[in-house]
């Protein structure tokens, strides 16, 4: 079986945040799985992507497969920048691969059965690749990556999205087998379209293995009440949907001693506006803006804080929640975060609405709940290790692909 993963951007284009990590982790796990099944020749995986890297391009070989952490990846030039990513070379290569598999199928070579897995939506790589696959009747799995919600349909380029959806998008989506990463994302998708099928499988998430040892490198805060501040951390791409304005408003109402670390990058104009808001609320002396943090450093950074906060307007999954819990740091997330149900069910943190007073109350509750935070720090790493085991999740994706071959 051949699996072609289609994504407008791929490692090392980390500027695009969590989706890059999720797609790469899936591909790496599937490639590792195929290595173990080499004798059976069961899985042949490759990635088709572009050189997209924000306003610039990745300096990598073009139109030639290269190995990226064990995954065969082919990068193509794009003719247009974010967020359209028009790439004729990618589309022509996809058509070539499809025709090759179609010919093999006619000759009875069942090992060349093909599935196309497309990541994200609302860009020309995803939409036109789906169109090509549909034309040749190739099964398509679509992972929208949070891009099929009422929020994303209206928050940016809404007229273009509505026009595209009505003209071609809806019919293409109805052809797809959609993969959602959470129950919340599934319900969001079903409000917009009815696909051929829909399945929930969580993201694969990178962990730093040492955090699963019995003792964390960074000791947690003592249980007794002391004079040290309540240490909060936000670690994500800085953009409107993350709800930092709401968090600032809630923090301005607190009468406890706190400090907030903001780790991440975003558009200069938006970040400047946030800084100005923090200053106007007289919060700026309590906020430490540290910019982008490397994968190697972020787990230790999270472990030094009492709680991770994510008051987003919309998140289909939120890898950072799992990353934080793997480091033993509890979370406070909004109901709009896809993993909020999981956090609530496993008692790994606090859930808030998008009301400022509710965010304030949940912050106060988490501050006083020192025993609960200590329990999360002690138990969460092992819970996450079991619930998000790479091999188990990779096999679930493989079963999804195989089911489309029946």
VENRA-V738643 format. One record per residue. SS is DSSP state (H for helix, E for strand, C for the rest). OMEGA is omega in whole degrees, 0 to 359 (* if undefined). D_FIRST is the distance of its C-alpha to the first C-alpha in Angstrom with 1 decimal. Layout:
BEGIN
ss=SS omega=OMEGA d_first=D_FIRST
ss=SS omega=OMEGA d_first=D_FIRST
END
This chain:
BEGIN
ss=C omega=176 d_first=0.0
ss=E omega=177 d_first=3.8
ss=E omega=176 d_first=6.6
ss=E omega=177 d_first=10.0
ss=E omega=181 d_first=13.0
ss=E omega=178 d_first=16.1
ss=E omega=183 d_first=19.5
ss=C omega=180 d_first=22.9
ss=C omega=184 d_first=23.9
ss=C omega=175 d_first=22.5
ss=C omega=7 d_first=24.2
ss=C omega=179 d_first=27.0
ss=C omega=185 d_first=28.1
ss=H omega=179 d_first=29.5
ss=H omega=182 d_first=32.1
ss=H omega=170 d_first=29.8
ss=C omega=189 d_first=30.1
ss=H omega=181 d_first=27.9
ss=H omega=178 d_first=24.9
ss=H omega=180 d_first=24.3
ss=H omega=183 d_first=24.4
ss=H omega=181 d_first=22.1
ss=H omega=181 d_first=19.3
ss=H omega=180 d_first=19.6
ss=H omega=177 d_first=19.8
ss=H omega=182 d_first=16.6
ss=H omega=180 d_first=14.7
ss=H omega=179 d_first=16.7
ss=H omega=178 d_first=16.0
ss=H omega=178 d_first=12.2
ss=H omega=178 d_first=12.6
ss=H omega=179 d_first=15.0
ss=H omega=180 d_first=12.9
ss=H omega=177 d_first=10.2
ss=H omega=180 d_first=13.4
ss=H omega=181 d_first=14.6
ss=C omega=187 d_first=11.7
ss=H omega=182 d_first=11.9
ss=H omega=181 d_first=13.3
ss=H omega=183 d_first=10.4
ss=C omega=189 d_first=8.0
ss=C omega=187 d_first=5.7
ss=C omega=174 d_first=5.1
ss=E omega=187 d_first=6.1
ss=E omega=173 d_first=8.5
ss=E omega=180 d_first=11.5
ss=E omega=171 d_first=14.5
ss=E omega=184 d_first=16.7
ss=E omega=178 d_first=20.2
ss=E omega=178 d_first=23.9
ss=C omega=183 d_first=26.8
ss=E omega=176 d_first=28.3
ss=E omega=185 d_first=30.7
ss=C omega=180 d_first=33.2
ss=C omega=180 d_first=35.9
ss=E omega=180 d_first=34.9
ss=E omega=175 d_first=31.9
ss=C omega=179 d_first=30.0
ss=C omega=184 d_first=31.2
ss=C omega=177 d_first=27.9
ss=C omega=182 d_first=26.6
ss=C omega=173 d_first=25.5
ss=C omega=178 d_first=22.7
ss=C omega=179 d_first=21.7
ss=C omega=175 d_first=18.8
ss=E omega=177 d_first=20.5
ss=E omega=177 d_first=19.6
ss=E omega=183 d_first=20.9
ss=C omega=176 d_first=21.2
ss=C omega=182 d_first=18.1
ss=E omega=177 d_first=15.9
ss=E omega=185 d_first=15.3
ss=E omega=174 d_first=17.3
ss=E omega=181 d_first=18.8
ss=E omega=178 d_first=22.1
ss=E omega=176 d_first=23.8
ss=C omega=173 d_first=27.4
ss=C omega=180 d_first=28.4
ss=C omega=179 d_first=31.4
ss=C omega=185 d_first=32.5
ss=C omega=176 d_first=33.0
ss=C omega=5 d_first=32.4
ss=C omega=182 d_first=31.4
ss=C omega=175 d_first=30.1
ss=C omega=181 d_first=28.1
ss=C omega=184 d_first=27.9
ss=C omega=179 d_first=25.7
ss=H omega=181 d_first=25.5
ss=H omega=178 d_first=23.7
ss=H omega=182 d_first=20.7
ss=H omega=179 d_first=20.6
ss=H omega=178 d_first=20.9
ss=H omega=176 d_first=18.2
ss=H omega=179 d_first=15.8
ss=H omega=179 d_first=17.0
ss=H omega=180 d_first=16.5
ss=H omega=180 d_first=12.8
ss=H omega=181 d_first=12.5
ss=H omega=177 d_first=14.8
ss=H omega=180 d_first=13.0
ss=H omega=178 d_first=9.8
ss=H omega=179 d_first=12.4
ss=H omega=178 d_first=14.2
ss=H omega=179 d_first=11.5
ss=H omega=179 d_first=11.0
ss=H omega=180 d_first=14.8
ss=C omega=175 d_first=15.1
ss=C omega=179 d_first=13.0
ss=C omega=185 d_first=10.0
ss=H omega=179 d_first=7.6
ss=H omega=182 d_first=5.0
ss=H omega=172 d_first=5.2
ss=C omega=189 d_first=4.8
ss=E omega=169 d_first=5.9
ss=E omega=175 d_first=7.8
ss=E omega=179 d_first=10.9
ss=E omega=183 d_first=12.8
ss=E omega=182 d_first=16.5
ss=E omega=181 d_first=19.2
ss=C omega=184 d_first=22.8
ss=C omega=179 d_first=24.6
ss=C omega=169 d_first=27.9
ss=C omega=188 d_first=26.9
ss=H omega=173 d_first=26.1
ss=H omega=183 d_first=22.8
ss=H omega=187 d_first=21.4
ss=H omega=182 d_first=23.2
ss=H omega=174 d_first=22.8
ss=H omega=177 d_first=19.0
ss=H omega=179 d_first=18.8
ss=H omega=179 d_first=21.1
ss=H omega=180 d_first=19.0
ss=H omega=179 d_first=15.8
ss=H omega=180 d_first=18.1
ss=H omega=181 d_first=19.8
ss=C omega=175 d_first=16.8
ss=C omega=177 d_first=15.8
ss=C omega=179 d_first=12.5
ss=E omega=181 d_first=12.1
ss=E omega=167 d_first=13.8
ss=E omega=177 d_first=14.4
ss=E omega=170 d_first=17.7
ss=E omega=186 d_first=19.4
ss=C omega=180 d_first=23.0
ss=C omega=177 d_first=24.3
ss=C omega=185 d_first=27.6
ss=C omega=176 d_first=28.1
ss=C omega=177 d_first=28.3
ss=C omega=178 d_first=31.7
ss=H omega=179 d_first=35.2
ss=H omega=183 d_first=36.2
ss=H omega=178 d_first=33.7
ss=H omega=186 d_first=34.5
ss=H omega=188 d_first=38.2
ss=H omega=182 d_first=38.6
ss=C omega=180 d_first=37.7
ss=C omega=187 d_first=37.6
ss=H omega=180 d_first=37.9
ss=H omega=179 d_first=39.2
ss=H omega=181 d_first=36.3
ss=H omega=180 d_first=33.8
ss=H omega=179 d_first=35.6
ss=H omega=181 d_first=35.8
ss=H omega=181 d_first=32.1
ss=H omega=183 d_first=31.2
ss=H omega=185 d_first=33.5
ss=H omega=184 d_first=32.6
ss=H omega=188 d_first=28.8
ss=H omega=184 d_first=27.4
ss=H omega=180 d_first=28.0
ss=H omega=178 d_first=26.3
ss=H omega=180 d_first=23.2
ss=H omega=178 d_first=23.2
ss=H omega=178 d_first=23.6
ss=H omega=189 d_first=20.4
ss=C omega=164 d_first=18.5
ss=E omega=189 d_first=17.2
ss=E omega=175 d_first=19.2
ss=E omega=175 d_first=18.9
ss=E omega=183 d_first=22.4
ss=C omega=180 d_first=23.5
ss=C omega=178 d_first=26.7
ss=H omega=179 d_first=28.6
ss=H omega=179 d_first=30.9
ss=H omega=178 d_first=28.2
ss=H omega=181 d_first=26.9
ss=H omega=177 d_first=30.5
ss=H omega=181 d_first=31.0
ss=H omega=184 d_first=28.0
ss=H omega=174 d_first=29.1
ss=C omega=184 d_first=32.5
ss=C omega=186 d_first=31.1
ss=C omega=173 d_first=28.4
ss=C omega=183 d_first=26.8
ss=C omega=176 d_first=23.1
ss=C omega=177 d_first=20.8
ss=E omega=177 d_first=20.3
ss=E omega=182 d_first=21.0
ss=E omega=178 d_first=20.1
ss=E omega=171 d_first=21.9
ss=C omega=181 d_first=20.3
ss=C omega=171 d_first=22.6
ss=C omega=163 d_first=22.0
ss=C omega=186 d_first=21.4
ss=C omega=177 d_first=24.8
ss=C omega=173 d_first=26.1
ss=C omega=171 d_first=29.0
ss=C omega=191 d_first=31.6
ss=H omega=182 d_first=31.6
ss=H omega=181 d_first=35.4
ss=H omega=180 d_first=36.0
ss=H omega=176 d_first=35.0
ss=C omega=186 d_first=37.9
ss=C omega=179 d_first=40.8
ss=C omega=178 d_first=42.9
ss=C omega=180 d_first=42.0
ss=C omega=181 d_first=43.3
ss=C omega=182 d_first=45.2
ss=C omega=180 d_first=47.5
ss=C omega=183 d_first=47.6
ss=C omega=178 d_first=50.7
ss=C omega=183 d_first=53.4
ss=C omega=182 d_first=53.9
ss=C omega=178 d_first=57.5
ss=C omega=178 d_first=58.4
ss=C omega=185 d_first=59.4
ss=C omega=181 d_first=60.1
ss=C omega=183 d_first=56.8
ss=C omega=174 d_first=54.9
ss=E omega=189 d_first=51.9
ss=E omega=180 d_first=49.0
ss=E omega=175 d_first=46.3
ss=E omega=169 d_first=43.3
ss=E omega=181 d_first=41.2
ss=E omega=183 d_first=38.1
ss=C omega=171 d_first=35.9
ss=C omega=183 d_first=35.8
ss=E omega=179 d_first=39.3
ss=C omega=189 d_first=39.1
ss=H omega=188 d_first=40.8
ss=H omega=183 d_first=38.4
ss=H omega=173 d_first=38.9
ss=C omega=179 d_first=42.4
ss=H omega=177 d_first=44.4
ss=H omega=178 d_first=47.4
ss=H omega=179 d_first=47.5
ss=H omega=179 d_first=47.3
ss=H omega=180 d_first=50.1
ss=H omega=179 d_first=52.3
ss=H omega=180 d_first=51.7
ss=H omega=180 d_first=52.5
ss=C omega=180 d_first=55.7
ss=C omega=184 d_first=56.9
ss=C omega=175 d_first=56.5
ss=C omega=175 d_first=59.5
ss=C omega=178 d_first=57.7
ss=C omega=182 d_first=57.2
ss=E omega=172 d_first=53.6
ss=E omega=180 d_first=51.7
ss=E omega=172 d_first=48.4
ss=E omega=177 d_first=46.1
ss=E omega=182 d_first=43.9
ss=E omega=181 d_first=41.0
ss=C omega=180 d_first=38.9
ss=C omega=179 d_first=39.3
ss=E omega=179 d_first=39.6
ss=C omega=187 d_first=41.4
ss=H omega=183 d_first=44.8
ss=H omega=182 d_first=46.8
ss=H omega=179 d_first=45.2
ss=H omega=178 d_first=45.7
ss=H omega=178 d_first=49.3
ss=H omega=177 d_first=49.8
ss=H omega=178 d_first=48.7
ss=H omega=179 d_first=51.0
ss=H omega=179 d_first=53.8
ss=H omega=179 d_first=53.2
ss=H omega=180 d_first=53.3
ss=H omega=181 d_first=56.5
ss=H omega=178 d_first=58.1
ss=C omega=181 d_first=57.3
ss=C omega=178 d_first=58.8
ss=C omega=192 d_first=55.6
ss=H omega=181 d_first=54.9
ss=H omega=180 d_first=56.7
ss=H omega=184 d_first=54.3
ss=E omega=179 d_first=51.0
ss=E omega=180 d_first=49.4
ss=E omega=186 d_first=47.0
ss=E omega=177 d_first=45.1
ss=E omega=182 d_first=42.3
ss=C omega=179 d_first=38.7
ss=C omega=182 d_first=38.0
ss=C omega=177 d_first=35.4
ss=H omega=182 d_first=32.7
ss=H omega=187 d_first=34.7
ss=H omega=192 d_first=37.8
ss=H omega=183 d_first=36.9
ss=H omega=176 d_first=36.5
ss=H omega=178 d_first=40.0
ss=H omega=180 d_first=41.3
ss=H omega=181 d_first=40.2
ss=H omega=179 d_first=41.5
ss=C omega=184 d_first=44.9
ss=C omega=182 d_first=45.2
ss=C omega=183 d_first=46.1
ss=E omega=173 d_first=43.7
ss=E omega=182 d_first=41.0
ss=E omega=179 d_first=41.7
ss=E omega=183 d_first=39.4
ss=C omega=187 d_first=41.2
ss=C omega=172 d_first=38.6
ss=C omega=181 d_first=38.9
ss=C omega=173 d_first=35.1
ss=E omega=180 d_first=32.2
ss=C omega=182 d_first=28.9
ss=C omega=180 d_first=28.4
ss=C omega=179 d_first=30.4
ss=H omega=186 d_first=28.9
ss=H omega=177 d_first=32.4
ss=H omega=179 d_first=33.5
ss=H omega=179 d_first=31.1
ss=H omega=180 d_first=32.1
ss=H omega=180 d_first=35.7
ss=H omega=178 d_first=35.5
ss=H omega=176 d_first=33.7
ss=C omega=178 d_first=36.8
ss=C omega=182 d_first=39.1
ss=C omega=179 d_first=40.3
ss=E omega=187 d_first=40.7
ss=E omega=169 d_first=39.9
ss=E omega=185 d_first=41.7
ss=E omega=177 d_first=39.4
ss=E omega=177 d_first=40.1
ss=C omega=182 d_first=38.9
ss=C omega=176 d_first=36.7
ss=E omega=185 d_first=34.5
ss=C omega=182 d_first=31.3
ss=C omega=183 d_first=31.8
ss=H omega=178 d_first=35.4
ss=H omega=179 d_first=34.8
ss=H omega=179 d_first=33.1
ss=H omega=181 d_first=36.0
ss=H omega=182 d_first=38.5
ss=H omega=182 d_first=37.0
ss=H omega=180 d_first=36.8
ss=C omega=183 d_first=40.2
ss=C omega=180 d_first=39.0
ss=E omega=186 d_first=41.1
ss=E omega=181 d_first=42.9
ss=E omega=180 d_first=41.9
ss=E omega=169 d_first=44.0
ss=C omega=177 d_first=44.4
ss=C omega=175 d_first=44.9
ss=C omega=185 d_first=48.7
ss=H omega=181 d_first=50.5
ss=H omega=178 d_first=52.8
ss=H omega=176 d_first=49.9
ss=H omega=178 d_first=48.2
ss=H omega=182 d_first=51.6
ss=H omega=180 d_first=52.1
ss=H omega=175 d_first=48.6
ss=H omega=179 d_first=49.4
ss=H omega=179 d_first=52.7
ss=H omega=182 d_first=51.2
ss=H omega=178 d_first=48.7
ss=H omega=183 d_first=51.5
ss=H omega=184 d_first=53.6
ss=C omega=184 d_first=50.8
ss=H omega=178 d_first=51.0
ss=H omega=180 d_first=50.2
ss=H omega=178 d_first=47.1
ss=H omega=178 d_first=45.9
ss=H omega=178 d_first=46.6
ss=H omega=177 d_first=44.6
ss=H omega=181 d_first=41.6
ss=H omega=182 d_first=42.0
ss=H omega=190 d_first=42.2
ss=H omega=189 d_first=39.3
ss=H omega=182 d_first=36.8
ss=H omega=180 d_first=35.0
ss=H omega=177 d_first=34.1
ss=H omega=181 d_first=33.1
ss=H omega=180 d_first=30.7
ss=H omega=181 d_first=29.2
ss=H omega=186 d_first=28.5
ss=H omega=184 d_first=27.4
ss=C omega=177 d_first=25.0
ss=C omega=184 d_first=23.5
ss=H omega=186 d_first=20.5
ss=H omega=179 d_first=18.5
ss=H omega=181 d_first=19.4
ss=H omega=179 d_first=18.4
ss=H omega=178 d_first=15.1
ss=H omega=176 d_first=14.2
ss=H omega=176 d_first=15.4
ss=H omega=180 d_first=13.2
ss=H omega=178 d_first=10.1
ss=H omega=176 d_first=11.7
ss=H omega=179 d_first=12.3
ss=H omega=182 d_first=8.8
ss=H omega=179 d_first=8.2
ss=H omega=179 d_first=11.5
ss=C omega=180 d_first=10.8
ss=C omega=183 d_first=8.8
ss=C omega=* d_first=12.0
END
